[in-house]
Amino acid sequence: MKFVLLKSRGGDYMVVAGNVAWLRSHENGQTKVGVVGGDSLLVAGSIEEIAATILAG
């Protein structure tokens, strides 16, 4: 199980990389991250930045 750190304007998240189901662009340079079995998370950064973080993690 590999965790990745995703930064958010309201606080940071540690997410299991294998549980990320989808990414979607949101307003103000943020991205929604869909998590298997849970609600989506709103994180800071573009889809490309978040995808790179998850893949590098």
mmJSON file of the N, C-alpha and C atoms, coordinates in Angstrom:
{"data_MODEL":{"atom_site":{
"group_PDB":["ATOM","ATOM","ATOM","ATOM","ATOM","ATOM","ATOM","ATOM","ATOM","ATOM","ATOM","ATOM","ATOM","ATOM","ATOM","ATOM","ATOM","ATOM","ATOM","ATOM","ATOM","ATOM","ATOM","ATOM","ATOM","ATOM","ATOM","ATOM","ATOM","ATOM","ATOM","ATOM","ATOM","ATOM","ATOM","ATOM","ATOM","ATOM","ATOM","ATOM","ATOM","ATOM","ATOM","ATOM","ATOM","ATOM","ATOM","ATOM","ATOM","ATOM","ATOM","ATOM","ATOM","ATOM","ATOM","ATOM","ATOM","ATOM","ATOM","ATOM","ATOM","ATOM","ATOM","ATOM","ATOM","ATOM","ATOM","ATOM","ATOM","ATOM","ATOM","ATOM","ATOM","ATOM","ATOM","ATOM","ATOM","ATOM","ATOM","ATOM","ATOM","ATOM","ATOM","ATOM","ATOM","ATOM","ATOM","ATOM","ATOM","ATOM","ATOM","ATOM","ATOM","ATOM","ATOM","ATOM","ATOM","ATOM","ATOM","ATOM","ATOM","ATOM","ATOM","ATOM","ATOM","ATOM","ATOM","ATOM","ATOM","ATOM","ATOM","ATOM","ATOM","ATOM","ATOM","ATOM","ATOM","ATOM","ATOM","ATOM","ATOM","ATOM","ATOM","ATOM","ATOM","ATOM","ATOM","ATOM","ATOM","ATOM","ATOM","ATOM","ATOM","ATOM","ATOM","ATOM","ATOM","ATOM","ATOM","ATOM","ATOM","ATOM","ATOM","ATOM","ATOM","ATOM","ATOM","ATOM","ATOM","ATOM","ATOM","ATOM","ATOM","ATOM","ATOM","ATOM","ATOM","ATOM","ATOM","ATOM","ATOM","ATOM","ATOM","ATOM","ATOM","ATOM","ATOM","ATOM","ATOM","ATOM","ATOM"],
"id":[1,2,3,4,5,6,7,8,9,10,11,12,13,14,15,16,17,18,19,20,21,22,23,24,25,26,27,28,29,30,31,32,33,34,35,36,37,38,39,40,41,42,43,44,45,46,47,48,49,50,51,52,53,54,55,56,57,58,59,60,61,62,63,64,65,66,67,68,69,70,71,72,73,74,75,76,77,78,79,80,81,82,83,84,85,86,87,88,89,90,91,92,93,94,95,96,97,98,99,100,101,102,103,104,105,106,107,108,109,110,111,112,113,114,115,116,117,118,119,120,121,122,123,124,125,126,127,128,129,130,131,132,133,134,135,136,137,138,139,140,141,142,143,144,145,146,147,148,149,150,151,152,153,154,155,156,157,158,159,160,161,162,163,164,165,166,167,168,169,170,171],
"type_symbol":["N","C","C","N","C","C","N","C","C","N","C","C","N","C","C","N","C","C","N","C","C","N","C","C","N","C","C","N","C","C","N","C","C","N","C","C","N","C","C","N","C","C","N","C","C","N","C","C","N","C","C","N","C","C","N","C","C","N","C","C","N","C","C","N","C","C","N","C","C","N","C","C","N","C","C","N","C","C","N","C","C","N","C","C","N","C","C","N","C","C","N","C","C","N","C","C","N","C","C","N","C","C","N","C","C","N","C","C","N","C","C","N","C","C","N","C","C","N","C","C","N","C","C","N","C","C","N","C","C","N","C","C","N","C","C","N","C","C","N","C","C","N","C","C","N","C","C","N","C","C","N","C","C","N","C","C","N","C","C","N","C","C","N","C","C","N","C","C","N","C","C"],
"label_atom_id":["N","CA","C","N","CA","C","N","CA","C","N","CA","C","N","CA","C","N","CA","C","N","CA","C","N","CA","C","N","CA","C","N","CA","C","N","CA","C","N","CA","C","N","CA","C","N","CA","C","N","CA","C","N","CA","C","N","CA","C","N","CA","C","N","CA","C","N","CA","C","N","CA","C","N","CA","C","N","CA","C","N","CA","C","N","CA","C","N","CA","C","N","CA","C","N","CA","C","N","CA","C","N","CA","C","N","CA","C","N","CA","C","N","CA","C","N","CA","C","N","CA","C","N","CA","C","N","CA","C","N","CA","C","N","CA","C","N","CA","C","N","CA","C","N","CA","C","N","CA","C","N","CA","C","N","CA","C","N","CA","C","N","CA","C","N","CA","C","N","CA","C","N","CA","C","N","CA","C","N","CA","C","N","CA","C","N","CA","C","N","CA","C","N","CA","C","N","CA","C"],
"label_alt_id":[null,null,null,null,null,null,null,null,null,null,null,null,null,null,null,null,null,null,null,null,null,null,null,null,null,null,null,null,null,null,null,null,null,null,null,null,null,null,null,null,null,null,null,null,null,null,null,null,null,null,null,null,null,null,null,null,null,null,null,null,null,null,null,null,null,null,null,null,null,null,null,null,null,null,null,null,null,null,null,null,null,null,null,null,null,null,null,null,null,null,null,null,null,null,null,null,null,null,null,null,null,null,null,null,null,null,null,null,null,null,null,null,null,null,null,null,null,null,null,null,null,null,null,null,null,null,null,null,null,null,null,null,null,null,null,null,null,null,null,null,null,null,null,null,null,null,null,null,null,null,null,null,null,null,null,null,null,null,null,null,null,null,null,null,null,null,null,null,null,null,null],
"label_comp_id":["MET","MET","MET","LYS","LYS","LYS","PHE","PHE","PHE","VAL","VAL","VAL","LEU","LEU","LEU","LEU","LEU","LEU","LYS","LYS","LYS","SER","SER","SER","ARG","ARG","ARG","GLY","GLY","GLY","GLY","GLY","GLY","ASP","ASP","ASP","TYR","TYR","TYR","MET","MET","MET","VAL","VAL","VAL","VAL","VAL","VAL","ALA","ALA","ALA","GLY","GLY","GLY","ASN","ASN","ASN","VAL","VAL","VAL","ALA","ALA","ALA","TRP","TRP","TRP","LEU","LEU","LEU","ARG","ARG","ARG","SER","SER","SER","HIS","HIS","HIS","GLU","GLU","GLU","ASN","ASN","ASN","GLY","GLY","GLY","GLN","GLN","GLN","THR","THR","THR","LYS","LYS","LYS","VAL","VAL","VAL","GLY","GLY","GLY","VAL","VAL","VAL","VAL","VAL","VAL","GLY","GLY","GLY","GLY","GLY","GLY","ASP","ASP","ASP","SER","SER","SER","LEU","LEU","LEU","LEU","LEU","LEU","VAL","VAL","VAL","ALA","ALA","ALA","GLY","GLY","GLY","SER","SER","SER","ILE","ILE","ILE","GLU","GLU","GLU","GLU","GLU","GLU","ILE","ILE","ILE","ALA","ALA","ALA","ALA","ALA","ALA","THR","THR","THR","ILE","ILE","ILE","LEU","LEU","LEU","ALA","ALA","ALA","GLY","GLY","GLY"],
"label_asym_id":["A","A","A","A","A","A","A","A","A","A","A","A","A","A","A","A","A","A","A","A","A","A","A","A","A","A","A","A","A","A","A","A","A","A","A","A","A","A","A","A","A","A","A","A","A","A","A","A","A","A","A","A","A","A","A","A","A","A","A","A","A","A","A","A","A","A","A","A","A","A","A","A","A","A","A","A","A","A","A","A","A","A","A","A","A","A","A","A","A","A","A","A","A","A","A","A","A","A","A","A","A","A","A","A","A","A","A","A","A","A","A","A","A","A","A","A","A","A","A","A","A","A","A","A","A","A","A","A","A","A","A","A","A","A","A","A","A","A","A","A","A","A","A","A","A","A","A","A","A","A","A","A","A","A","A","A","A","A","A","A","A","A","A","A","A","A","A","A","A","A","A"],
"label_entity_id":["1","1","1","1","1","1","1","1","1","1","1","1","1","1","1","1","1","1","1","1","1","1","1","1","1","1","1","1","1","1","1","1","1","1","1","1","1","1","1","1","1","1","1","1","1","1","1","1","1","1","1","1","1","1","1","1","1","1","1","1","1","1","1","1","1","1","1","1","1","1","1","1","1","1","1","1","1","1","1","1","1","1","1","1","1","1","1","1","1","1","1","1","1","1","1","1","1","1","1","1","1","1","1","1","1","1","1","1","1","1","1","1","1","1","1","1","1","1","1","1","1","1","1","1","1","1","1","1","1","1","1","1","1","1","1","1","1","1","1","1","1","1","1","1","1","1","1","1","1","1","1","1","1","1","1","1","1","1","1","1","1","1","1","1","1","1","1","1","1","1","1"],
"label_seq_id":[1,1,1,2,2,2,3,3,3,4,4,4,5,5,5,6,6,6,7,7,7,8,8,8,9,9,9,10,10,10,11,11,11,12,12,12,13,13,13,14,14,14,15,15,15,16,16,16,17,17,17,18,18,18,19,19,19,20,20,20,21,21,21,22,22,22,23,23,23,24,24,24,25,25,25,26,26,26,27,27,27,28,28,28,29,29,29,30,30,30,31,31,31,32,32,32,33,33,33,34,34,34,35,35,35,36,36,36,37,37,37,38,38,38,39,39,39,40,40,40,41,41,41,42,42,42,43,43,43,44,44,44,45,45,45,46,46,46,47,47,47,48,48,48,49,49,49,50,50,50,51,51,51,52,52,52,53,53,53,54,54,54,55,55,55,56,56,56,57,57,57],
"pdbx_PDB_ins_code":[null,null,null,null,null,null,null,null,null,null,null,null,null,null,null,null,null,null,null,null,null,null,null,null,null,null,null,null,null,null,null,null,null,null,null,null,null,null,null,null,null,null,null,null,null,null,null,null,null,null,null,null,null,null,null,null,null,null,null,null,null,null,null,null,null,null,null,null,null,null,null,null,null,null,null,null,null,null,null,null,null,null,null,null,null,null,null,null,null,null,null,null,null,null,null,null,null,null,null,null,null,null,null,null,null,null,null,null,null,null,null,null,null,null,null,null,null,null,null,null,null,null,null,null,null,null,null,null,null,null,null,null,null,null,null,null,null,null,null,null,null,null,null,null,null,null,null,null,null,null,null,null,null,null,null,null,null,null,null,null,null,null,null,null,null,null,null,null,null,null,null],
"Cartn_x":[0.858,0.0,0.908,0.705,1.539,0.684,1.083,0.391,1.044,0.222,0.731,0.134,0.904,0.457,-0.154,-1.415,-2.092,-2.406,-1.933,-2.112,-3.485,-4.093,-5.391,-5.324,-6.193,-6.22,-6.745,-7.513,-8.076,-7.32,-6.32,-5.554,-5.052,-4.092,-3.497,-4.125,-4.043,-4.575,-3.467,-3.477,-2.65,-3.617,-3.401,-4.324,-3.582,-4.24,-3.664,-3.732,-2.598,-2.523,-3.421,-3.528,-4.341,-5.835,-6.248,-7.671,-8.178,-7.316,-7.754,-8.457,-9.724,-10.532,-10.563,-10.586,-10.681,-10.199,-9.883,-9.497,-10.383,-10.755,-11.601,-11.186,-11.038,-10.693,-11.793,-11.382,-12.313,-11.859,-12.598,-12.285,-11.1,-10.538,-9.442,-8.197,-7.863,-6.638,-6.673,-7.84,-7.982,-8.472,-8.337,-8.75,-9.557,-10.627,-11.382,-10.793,-10.551,-9.981,-11.026,-11.451,-12.408,-11.685,-12.208,-11.589,-12.565,-12.076,-12.909,-13.487,-14.801,-15.462,-15.593,-15.407,-15.507,-15.908,-15.998,-16.318,-15.098,-15.348,-14.233,-13.543,-12.274,-11.468,-11.154,-11.172,-10.8,-9.379,-8.455,-7.049,-6.507,-5.422,-4.797,-3.899,-4.017,-3.171,-3.991,-3.344,-4.005,-4.081,-4.874,-4.966,-3.584,-2.811,-1.482,-0.568,-0.609,0.223,-0.182,-1.486,-1.971,-1.657,-1.861,-1.54,-0.058,0.794,2.232,2.587,1.954,2.194,1.791,0.626,0.14,1.039,1.415,2.261,3.669,4.199,5.548,5.561,4.415,4.326,4.446],
"Cartn_y":[-1.162,0.0,1.23,2.105,3.289,4.541,5.394,6.651,7.786,8.742,9.959,11.153,12.223,13.451,14.373,14.747,15.694,16.943,18.076,19.348,19.933,20.533,21.181,22.535,23.414,24.74,24.681,23.65,23.52,22.553,21.882,20.879,19.837,19.04,18.064,16.689,15.852,14.495,13.502,12.388,11.234,10.211,9.869,9.006,7.772,6.626,5.405,5.534,5.507,5.75,4.799,3.563,2.578,2.801,3.676,3.942,5.149,5.804,6.943,6.409,6.819,6.305,7.253,8.567,9.531,10.906,11.749,13.144,14.015,15.186,16.102,17.544,18.341,19.758,20.468,21.381,22.195,23.642,24.545,25.963,26.378,27.533,28.151,27.273,26.552,25.762,24.567,24.047,22.896,21.687,20.516,19.261,18.448,17.82,16.88,15.498,14.784,13.448,12.472,11.554,10.528,9.381,8.968,7.895,6.725,5.524,4.327,4.201,4.048,3.84,5.081,6.267,7.489,8.674,9.824,11.063,11.577,12.489,13.106,14.126,14.377,15.349,16.508,17.713,18.893,19.275,19.173,19.426,20.53,21.137,22.222,21.654,22.192,21.777,21.323,21.307,20.883,19.353,18.845,17.397,16.811,17.479,16.979,16.91,17.937,17.954,16.848,16.671,15.652,14.26,14.038,12.748,12.427,13.411,13.207,12.856,13.505,13.228,11.796,11.377,10.02,8.978,9.193,8.228,8.167,9.29,9.309,8.687,8.78,8.264,6.795],
"Cartn_z":[0.0,0.0,0.0,-0.983,-1.123,-0.933,0.003,0.261,-0.525,-0.975,-1.599,-0.866,-0.776,-0.127,-1.172,-0.97,-1.85,-1.044,-1.524,-0.822,-1.129,-0.133,-0.27,0.412,0.02,0.652,2.076,2.4,3.74,4.626,4.095,4.825,3.843,4.242,3.341,3.533,2.499,2.535,2.242,2.947,2.607,2.024,0.753,0.025,-0.455,-0.38,-0.948,-2.464,-3.122,-4.567,-5.354,-4.94,-5.635,-5.501,-4.585,-4.374,-5.158,-5.913,-6.721,-7.961,-8.137,-9.241,-10.432,-10.183,-11.277,-10.83,-11.823,-11.602,-12.478,-11.962,-12.73,-12.429,-13.483,-13.305,-12.533,-11.687,-10.92,-11.046,-10.482,-10.622,-9.754,-10.076,-9.314,-9.196,-10.274,-10.27,-9.342,-9.082,-8.202,-8.995,-8.393,-9.023,-8.022,-8.5,-7.68,-7.909,-6.811,-6.856,-6.338,-7.202,-6.785,-6.119,-4.96,-4.194,-4.119,-4.367,-4.308,-2.896,-2.832,-1.545,-0.69,-1.275,-0.479,-1.31,-0.667,-1.362,-2.113,-3.038,-3.758,-2.863,-3.161,-2.428,-3.359,-2.846,-3.617,-3.217,-4.171,-3.88,-4.777,-4.357,-5.106,-6.195,-7.409,-8.52,-9.708,-10.877,-12.106,-12.157,-13.089,-13.275,-13.543,-14.384,-14.738,-13.515,-12.668,-11.469,-10.494,-10.321,-9.388,-9.924,-11.22,-11.82,-11.669,-11.887,-11.746,-10.298,-9.337,-7.932,-7.59,-8.084,-7.796,-8.455,-9.704,-10.401,-9.837,-9.383,-8.797,-7.413,-6.72,-5.351,-5.311],
"occupancy":[1.0,1.0,1.0,1.0,1.0,1.0,1.0,1.0,1.0,1.0,1.0,1.0,1.0,1.0,1.0,1.0,1.0,1.0,1.0,1.0,1.0,1.0,1.0,1.0,1.0,1.0,1.0,1.0,1.0,1.0,1.0,1.0,1.0,1.0,1.0,1.0,1.0,1.0,1.0,1.0,1.0,1.0,1.0,1.0,1.0,1.0,1.0,1.0,1.0,1.0,1.0,1.0,1.0,1.0,1.0,1.0,1.0,1.0,1.0,1.0,1.0,1.0,1.0,1.0,1.0,1.0,1.0,1.0,1.0,1.0,1.0,1.0,1.0,1.0,1.0,1.0,1.0,1.0,1.0,1.0,1.0,1.0,1.0,1.0,1.0,1.0,1.0,1.0,1.0,1.0,1.0,1.0,1.0,1.0,1.0,1.0,1.0,1.0,1.0,1.0,1.0,1.0,1.0,1.0,1.0,1.0,1.0,1.0,1.0,1.0,1.0,1.0,1.0,1.0,1.0,1.0,1.0,1.0,1.0,1.0,1.0,1.0,1.0,1.0,1.0,1.0,1.0,1.0,1.0,1.0,1.0,1.0,1.0,1.0,1.0,1.0,1.0,1.0,1.0,1.0,1.0,1.0,1.0,1.0,1.0,1.0,1.0,1.0,1.0,1.0,1.0,1.0,1.0,1.0,1.0,1.0,1.0,1.0,1.0,1.0,1.0,1.0,1.0,1.0,1.0,1.0,1.0,1.0,1.0,1.0,1.0],
"B_iso_or_equiv":[0.0,0.0,0.0,0.0,0.0,0.0,0.0,0.0,0.0,0.0,0.0,0.0,0.0,0.0,0.0,0.0,0.0,0.0,0.0,0.0,0.0,0.0,0.0,0.0,0.0,0.0,0.0,0.0,0.0,0.0,0.0,0.0,0.0,0.0,0.0,0.0,0.0,0.0,0.0,0.0,0.0,0.0,0.0,0.0,0.0,0.0,0.0,0.0,0.0,0.0,0.0,0.0,0.0,0.0,0.0,0.0,0.0,0.0,0.0,0.0,0.0,0.0,0.0,0.0,0.0,0.0,0.0,0.0,0.0,0.0,0.0,0.0,0.0,0.0,0.0,0.0,0.0,0.0,0.0,0.0,0.0,0.0,0.0,0.0,0.0,0.0,0.0,0.0,0.0,0.0,0.0,0.0,0.0,0.0,0.0,0.0,0.0,0.0,0.0,0.0,0.0,0.0,0.0,0.0,0.0,0.0,0.0,0.0,0.0,0.0,0.0,0.0,0.0,0.0,0.0,0.0,0.0,0.0,0.0,0.0,0.0,0.0,0.0,0.0,0.0,0.0,0.0,0.0,0.0,0.0,0.0,0.0,0.0,0.0,0.0,0.0,0.0,0.0,0.0,0.0,0.0,0.0,0.0,0.0,0.0,0.0,0.0,0.0,0.0,0.0,0.0,0.0,0.0,0.0,0.0,0.0,0.0,0.0,0.0,0.0,0.0,0.0,0.0,0.0,0.0,0.0,0.0,0.0,0.0,0.0,0.0],
"pdbx_formal_charge":[null,null,null,null,null,null,null,null,null,null,null,null,null,null,null,null,null,null,null,null,null,null,null,null,null,null,null,null,null,null,null,null,null,null,null,null,null,null,null,null,null,null,null,null,null,null,null,null,null,null,null,null,null,null,null,null,null,null,null,null,null,null,null,null,null,null,null,null,null,null,null,null,null,null,null,null,null,null,null,null,null,null,null,null,null,null,null,null,null,null,null,null,null,null,null,null,null,null,null,null,null,null,null,null,null,null,null,null,null,null,null,null,null,null,null,null,null,null,null,null,null,null,null,null,null,null,null,null,null,null,null,null,null,null,null,null,null,null,null,null,null,null,null,null,null,null,null,null,null,null,null,null,null,null,null,null,null,null,null,null,null,null,null,null,null,null,null,null,null,null,null],
"auth_seq_id":[1,1,1,2,2,2,3,3,3,4,4,4,5,5,5,6,6,6,7,7,7,8,8,8,9,9,9,10,10,10,11,11,11,12,12,12,13,13,13,14,14,14,15,15,15,16,16,16,17,17,17,18,18,18,19,19,19,20,20,20,21,21,21,22,22,22,23,23,23,24,24,24,25,25,25,26,26,26,27,27,27,28,28,28,29,29,29,30,30,30,31,31,31,32,32,32,33,33,33,34,34,34,35,35,35,36,36,36,37,37,37,38,38,38,39,39,39,40,40,40,41,41,41,42,42,42,43,43,43,44,44,44,45,45,45,46,46,46,47,47,47,48,48,48,49,49,49,50,50,50,51,51,51,52,52,52,53,53,53,54,54,54,55,55,55,56,56,56,57,57,57],
"auth_comp_id":["MET","MET","MET","LYS","LYS","LYS","PHE","PHE","PHE","VAL","VAL","VAL","LEU","LEU","LEU","LEU","LEU","LEU","LYS","LYS","LYS","SER","SER","SER","ARG","ARG","ARG","GLY","GLY","GLY","GLY","GLY","GLY","ASP","ASP","ASP","TYR","TYR","TYR","MET","MET","MET","VAL","VAL","VAL","VAL","VAL","VAL","ALA","ALA","ALA","GLY","GLY","GLY","ASN","ASN","ASN","VAL","VAL","VAL","ALA","ALA","ALA","TRP","TRP","TRP","LEU","LEU","LEU","ARG","ARG","ARG","SER","SER","SER","HIS","HIS","HIS","GLU","GLU","GLU","ASN","ASN","ASN","GLY","GLY","GLY","GLN","GLN","GLN","THR","THR","THR","LYS","LYS","LYS","VAL","VAL","VAL","GLY","GLY","GLY","VAL","VAL","VAL","VAL","VAL","VAL","GLY","GLY","GLY","GLY","GLY","GLY","ASP","ASP","ASP","SER","SER","SER","LEU","LEU","LEU","LEU","LEU","LEU","VAL","VAL","VAL","ALA","ALA","ALA","GLY","GLY","GLY","SER","SER","SER","ILE","ILE","ILE","GLU","GLU","GLU","GLU","GLU","GLU","ILE","ILE","ILE","ALA","ALA","ALA","ALA","ALA","ALA","THR","THR","THR","ILE","ILE","ILE","LEU","LEU","LEU","ALA","ALA","ALA","GLY","GLY","GLY"],
"auth_asym_id":["A","A","A","A","A","A","A","A","A","A","A","A","A","A","A","A","A","A","A","A","A","A","A","A","A","A","A","A","A","A","A","A","A","A","A","A","A","A","A","A","A","A","A","A","A","A","A","A","A","A","A","A","A","A","A","A","A","A","A","A","A","A","A","A","A","A","A","A","A","A","A","A","A","A","A","A","A","A","A","A","A","A","A","A","A","A","A","A","A","A","A","A","A","A","A","A","A","A","A","A","A","A","A","A","A","A","A","A","A","A","A","A","A","A","A","A","A","A","A","A","A","A","A","A","A","A","A","A","A","A","A","A","A","A","A","A","A","A","A","A","A","A","A","A","A","A","A","A","A","A","A","A","A","A","A","A","A","A","A","A","A","A","A","A","A","A","A","A","A","A","A"],
"auth_atom_id":["N","CA","C","N","CA","C","N","CA","C","N","CA","C","N","CA","C","N","CA","C","N","CA","C","N","CA","C","N","CA","C","N","CA","C","N","CA","C","N","CA","C","N","CA","C","N","CA","C","N","CA","C","N","CA","C","N","CA","C","N","CA","C","N","CA","C","N","CA","C","N","CA","C","N","CA","C","N","CA","C","N","CA","C","N","CA","C","N","CA","C","N","CA","C","N","CA","C","N","CA","C","N","CA","C","N","CA","C","N","CA","C","N","CA","C","N","CA","C","N","CA","C","N","CA","C","N","CA","C","N","CA","C","N","CA","C","N","CA","C","N","CA","C","N","CA","C","N","CA","C","N","CA","C","N","CA","C","N","CA","C","N","CA","C","N","CA","C","N","CA","C","N","CA","C","N","CA","C","N","CA","C","N","CA","C","N","CA","C","N","CA","C","N","CA","C","N","CA","C"],
"pdbx_PDB_model_num":[1,1,1,1,1,1,1,1,1,1,1,1,1,1,1,1,1,1,1,1,1,1,1,1,1,1,1,1,1,1,1,1,1,1,1,1,1,1,1,1,1,1,1,1,1,1,1,1,1,1,1,1,1,1,1,1,1,1,1,1,1,1,1,1,1,1,1,1,1,1,1,1,1,1,1,1,1,1,1,1,1,1,1,1,1,1,1,1,1,1,1,1,1,1,1,1,1,1,1,1,1,1,1,1,1,1,1,1,1,1,1,1,1,1,1,1,1,1,1,1,1,1,1,1,1,1,1,1,1,1,1,1,1,1,1,1,1,1,1,1,1,1,1,1,1,1,1,1,1,1,1,1,1,1,1,1,1,1,1,1,1,1,1,1,1,1,1,1,1,1,1]
}}}
